[in-house]
Amino acid sequence: MIVDLDTRLWTRLEDLGSELAAKIRRTAAQRWVKPDASPEMHASAMGAVDAAVVVGFRSALLRASISESLLKDAVGASGGRLFLARAIDPTQASAIDEVESARAEGAHLLWTDPMLQGYHPAATAAMRVFDRAEALQLPIVTGWSGALPASGRMEFGRPHLFDEVARSFPRLALVIGGLGAPFVEETLTLLAKHDRVFTHVAGIAARPWQLLHSLEICRDLGVEGKVLFASGFPFDTPARAIEAVYSVNGWVHATALPHIARSALREIVERDSISLLGIGVPPPPSRDRTRLPAVESPRLRISGETA
């Protein structure tokens, strides 16, 4: 089974806030790619996986909010293949009520991001959110695979700030997105320290050397089993992210540098994150996984670049 833990949907880029929308447009112009997060493109891209999480977005700091009804429509039409991550902004007075009603309103887990929402993870308001999430057994995912706005609070994006959260709520499943890049070693140290802290590879797949180095640290710390698959759609696609993971050894081929075991790469791609995190009932696999895809080249194409 392949589960994509980080995908996004929107119909208007401006729903991400004017600052972030402008930054994404500038980045897209430099890379000849326009991220298309329409329901049609999302459905097409998700054909490469068995299940996926559709992640909401909300930030008072960025004056941004994606309509949750759009995400619910996609989840409802998926036949059990999509799961909803409700966006929670702990800086807002409604945050606790939104956590309390999440399951009743169709959410399977929660998304929040200290950097994009401008709060310290151990702030009182945030700790209340994490407390209720643990009590309701709602996993928390963090992270953003796209361009970062200048007004984002990078000081709150350090993964080590979640150490107090993990100590205070040991039964809370916490997924730090994109290996916590650029603070990867902090993230992997948290994985080794806390049983219920995980990470995924969204976004970092476009940086193959960093991905290889990170997976080598995972092996050294013995935390390969806590690395989950995600693409970060629409900034990448599941198919390209899968190719990037399986191709990662191409960068050290025919050298004395250490390689990542093929079995470990397969486990990352095919890990059943739905059962591991307690999100819900995983759908049956939709295709034969007995053969691994062939790796033709160590070069990872940039999103939007043709072969």
C-alpha positions in Angstrom: 0.0 0.0 0.0 1.2 3.5 -0.8 -0.2 6.4 1.2 0.5 10.0 0.4 0.3 11.9 3.7 0.6 15.5 2.3 -1.6 16.7 -0.6 -3.4 20.0 -1.1 -6.5 21.2 -3.0 -7.5 24.7 -3.9 -9.3 26.5 -6.7 -7.9 30.0 -6.1 -4.2 30.6 -5.3 -5.3 33.7 -3.5 -6.9 31.5 -0.8 -3.4 31.0 0.5 -3.1 34.7 1.2 -1.8 37.4 -1.1 1.8 37.2 0.1 2.1 33.5 -0.2 0.3 33.5 -3.6 2.7 36.0 -4.9 5.7 34.0 -3.7 4.4 30.8 -5.3 3.8 32.6 -8.6 7.4 34.1 -8.6 8.9 30.7 -7.8 6.7 29.0 -10.5 7.9 31.5 -13.1 11.5 30.8 -12.2 10.9 27.0 -12.6 8.6 27.1 -15.6 5.9 25.4 -13.5 2.5 26.5 -12.3 1.3 24.4 -9.4 -2.2 23.1 -10.3 -4.2 22.0 -7.2 -7.5 21.7 -8.9 -9.7 18.7 -7.9 -9.2 17.3 -11.4 -5.4 17.4 -11.3 -5.4 16.1 -7.8 -7.6 13.1 -8.7 -5.3 12.4 -11.7 -2.1 12.6 -9.6 -3.5 10.3 -6.9 -3.9 7.5 -9.3 -0.3 6.6 -8.4 -1.1 5.8 -4.8 -3.7 3.8 -2.9 -4.7 6.4 -0.4 -3.9 10.1 0.4 -4.5 12.7 3.0 -6.0 16.0 1.8 -4.6 18.8 4.0 -6.4 22.0 4.8 -4.8 25.4 5.1 -5.6 28.3 7.5 -3.4 31.1 8.8 -4.6 34.3 10.4 -1.0 35.6 10.1 -1.1 35.2 6.3 -4.8 36.0 6.1 -5.3 32.7 4.4 -8.0 30.0 4.4 -8.9 27.2 2.0 -12.5 26.2 2.0 -12.9 23.0 3.9 -16.1 22.1 1.9 -13.9 21.7 -1.3 -11.8 19.1 0.6 -14.8 17.3 2.0 -16.3 17.0 -1.5 -13.1 15.4 -2.7 -13.0 13.0 0.3 -16.6 12.1 -0.1 -16.2 11.3 -3.8 -13.0 9.2 -3.3 -14.6 5.9 -2.1 -12.6 5.8 1.1 -9.2 6.6 -0.6 -8.9 10.2 0.7 -8.7 11.3 4.3 -9.2 14.9 5.6 -6.7 16.8 7.7 -8.5 19.8 9.2 -6.4 23.0 9.4 -6.3 24.4 13.0 -4.8 27.8 13.8 -4.1 27.8 17.6 -3.9 31.6 17.6 -7.7 31.8 16.9 -10.3 31.7 19.7 -12.3 29.0 17.7 -9.4 26.5 17.7 -10.5 24.3 20.5 -14.1 24.1 19.2 -12.8 23.1 15.8 -10.7 20.3 17.3 -13.7 19.1 19.3 -15.9 18.9 16.2 -13.3 17.6 13.8 -14.3 13.9 13.9 -18.0 14.6 13.7 -17.4 16.8 10.7 -15.4 14.3 8.8 -11.8 15.0 9.7 -9.4 12.2 10.4 -6.4 14.2 11.6 -5.3 17.8 12.1 -2.8 20.1 10.4 -1.1 23.1 12.0 2.2 24.9 11.3 3.9 27.2 13.8 6.0 28.9 11.2 3.1 29.8 8.9 0.7 30.6 11.7 3.2 32.4 14.0 3.0 30.7 17.3 5.4 28.8 19.6 4.5 25.1 19.8 4.6 25.2 23.6 2.5 28.3 23.9 -0.6 27.9 26.1 -3.1 28.1 23.3 -1.2 25.5 21.2 -0.8 23.2 24.1 -4.6 23.2 24.6 -5.0 22.2 21.0 -2.5 19.3 21.4 -4.2 18.3 24.7 -7.6 17.9 23.0 -6.0 16.2 20.0 -4.4 13.6 22.2 -7.7 13.0 24.1 -9.6 12.6 20.8 -6.9 10.5 19.2 -6.4 12.9 16.3 -2.9 12.8 14.9 -1.2 16.1 14.2 0.7 16.8 11.0 2.8 19.9 10.4 4.8 21.3 7.5 4.4 23.0 4.1 6.1 22.0 0.9 5.8 25.2 -1.0 7.6 28.5 -1.0 7.9 30.2 2.4 6.5 33.8 2.8 8.8 36.4 4.3 6.4 37.0 7.2 6.6 33.4 8.3 8.1 33.0 11.8 11.1 30.8 11.1 12.1 30.8 14.7 8.9 28.8 15.5 9.7 26.3 12.8 12.5 24.6 14.7 11.5 20.9 15.3 13.1 20.8 18.7 10.4 23.1 19.9 8.0 20.1 19.7 10.1 18.3 22.3 8.0 19.7 25.1 4.8 18.8 23.2 5.9 15.2 22.8 6.9 15.0 26.5 3.6 16.5 27.6 1.4 14.4 25.3 3.2 11.0 24.8 0.1 9.4 23.2 -0.3 12.1 20.6 0.8 11.0 17.1 2.9 13.9 15.7 4.2 14.0 12.1 6.8 16.6 11.3 6.6 17.2 7.6 9.4 17.2 5.1 11.9 15.8 7.6 11.7 19.2 9.2 14.0 20.7 6.6 16.1 22.7 6.9 16.4 21.4 10.5 16.6 17.7 9.6 18.9 16.5 12.4 16.6 18.1 15.0 13.7 16.2 13.5 15.5 12.8 13.5 16.7 13.3 17.0 13.0 13.8 18.1 12.1 10.6 16.2 14.7 8.7 18.2 13.6 10.2 21.5 9.8 9.9 21.3 7.8 6.9 20.3 4.9 8.8 18.7 6.8 11.3 16.7 7.2 10.6 12.9 8.2 12.5 9.8 7.5 12.3 6.0 9.4 13.1 2.9 7.2 15.7 1.2 9.2 18.4 -0.5 12.6 17.0 0.2 12.3 14.6 -2.7 13.2 17.5 -5.0 16.5 17.7 -3.0 17.9 14.2 -3.6 21.3 14.7 -2.0 19.7 16.0 1.2 17.2 13.1 1.1 20.1 10.6 0.8 22.0 12.2 3.7 18.8 12.3 5.8 18.1 8.6 5.2 21.6 7.7 6.2 21.1 9.5 9.5 17.8 7.7 9.9 19.6 4.4 9.5 22.3 5.3 12.0 19.7 6.3 14.6 17.5 3.3 13.8 14.4 5.4 13.0 13.8 4.3 9.3 10.5 2.8 10.4 9.2 6.3 11.4 9.8 7.8 8.0 6.5 8.0 6.0 5.8 8.8 2.4 4.3 12.1 1.1 4.6 14.1 -2.1 3.6 17.6 -1.2 1.2 17.8 -4.1 0.8 20.2 -6.1 4.5 21.2 -5.6 5.4 17.7 -6.7 3.5 14.6 -7.7 3.3 11.2 -6.0 4.8 9.5 -9.0 7.9 11.8 -9.1 8.3 11.5 -5.3 8.2 7.7 -5.5 10.8 7.8 -8.2 13.0 10.2 -6.1 13.0 7.8 -3.2 13.8 4.7 -5.2 16.5 6.6 -7.2 18.3 8.1 -4.2 21.2 5.6 -4.4 22.0 6.8 -7.9 23.9 9.7 -6.4 26.5 7.4 -4.8 26.5 4.6 -7.4 29.9 3.2 -8.1 31.4 5.1 -5.1 32.5 4.0 -1.7 29.8 6.1 0.0 27.2 4.2 1.9 24.0 3.2 0.2 20.5 2.9 1.5 19.1 -0.7 1.4 16.5 -1.2 -1.3 14.2 -2.9 1.2 14.4 0.3 3.5 13.4 2.5 0.5 10.5 0.2 -0.3 9.3 0.2 3.3 9.2 4.1 3.2 7.2 4.2 0.0 4.8 1.4 1.0 4.4 2.0 4.7 0.7 1.8 5.9 0.6 5.2 7.5 -3.1 5.1 7.9 -2.9 2.1 10.3 0.3 3.3 11.9 -1.2 6.7 12.9 -4.6 5.4 13.6 -6.3 7.6 11.0 -9.0 5.2 9.9 -9.6 2.1 7.9 -7.1 1.7 4.9 -8.6 0.9 1.6 -7.5 -2.2 -0.2 -4.4 -1.8 -2.4 -5.4 -0.8 -5.9 -2.5 -2.3 -7.8 0.1 -5.1 -7.7 3.2 -4.0 -5.6 5.2 -7.1 -6.0 7.7 -5.5 -8.4 9.6 -2.4 -7.7 9.8 0.3 -10.4 13.0 0.3 -12.4 15.5 3.1 -11.8 16.7 4.5 -15.0 18.6 7.6 -13.9 19.7 9.3 -10.7 18.5 12.6 -12.0 15.3 14.0 -10.5 13.3 16.1 -12.9 12.0 19.5 -11.6 8.3 19.7 -11.2 6.8 20.6 -14.5 9.9 19.7 -16.5 9.2 17.2 -19.3 11.2 14.0 -19.7 
